[in-house]
Amino acid sequence: MLGRRAAIKVLHSTFLHDAAIVTRFFNEAHAATDDPCCAP
């Protein structure tokens, strides 16, 4: 446990066939892991 509140971002299956949305989703996830305030 992190000992604090955390948010989880989930991509709805409706958008799995939209390459632009999937790419943006993964880009945002990778960017968040570069933030020292976010756990990888």
N, C-alpha and C positions, 0 to 999 in steps of 0.2 A: 504494500500500500504506500501511496505517496504521502499520506498524512495531511492531505489538502484536497480541495475540490478540483475536479478535472473535467474537461469537456472532451467528448468524442465526436468526431465528424464522420458521418456515414453518407455514402452516395446511394441514393435510391436506385433500385434496379431498373426503373423506367429510363434512366439516363445512361445505362451501360452501352448503348449502341450509338451514342453521340460522342465521337472521338474528341471534339473540342472540349466538351464538359469533362470527360475522363482525364484528359491531359491537364486541364486547369486544376482539377481535384488533386492529382498527384503532384503537380508543381507546388500547390499550396501546402500539401503535406510535407514535402521536402523542405520548403522554406521554413515551416514551423519547427523542424528539427534543428535548424541553424540558430534558433532563438534559445538563449541560455535559460529562459524562464519555462521552456517547454520540455517535457520528458520525451525522449525518442521512442 
